Amino acid sequence: MDTNFLDAIQEPIMGLLGIGLSFMALFIIFKAVQLKNRERLALIEKGMDPSLADPKPKSKQNNLKNGIILIGIAIGVLTGYFLNLIFKIPNFVAYSSTILVFCGILLIIFHRRDITR
């Protein structure tokens, strides 16, 4: 195929995929909330306590780990951008590898810090 044709259709396809995946994620979240509501209503109908449907409260450790992952992603994106800019490494390779490396390093540091406590 002609590379000009592929370049021309790449942006619209990626845009449609981004929009489609966003709607899919929102639909999954909506269904999860709807399922939780139905579960609570079923417990109320049976005369049980609806707080039984509540999951365990999230610990501060989970929040810290999620924050560390987001920091790793941000550092990875920045480093991938500079690798792409300076060494002309392809976008996908630069971004994905640095994101995974920095998230892994930060999670290992988090895990080692958690063990020493």
Secondary structure, 3 states (H helix, E strand, C coil): CCHHHHHHHHHHHHHHHHHHHHHHHHHHHHHHHHHHHHHHHHHHHCCCCHHHHCCCCCCHHHHHHHHHHHHHHHHHHHHHHHHHHHHCCCHHHHHHHHHHHHHHHHHHHHHHHHHHC
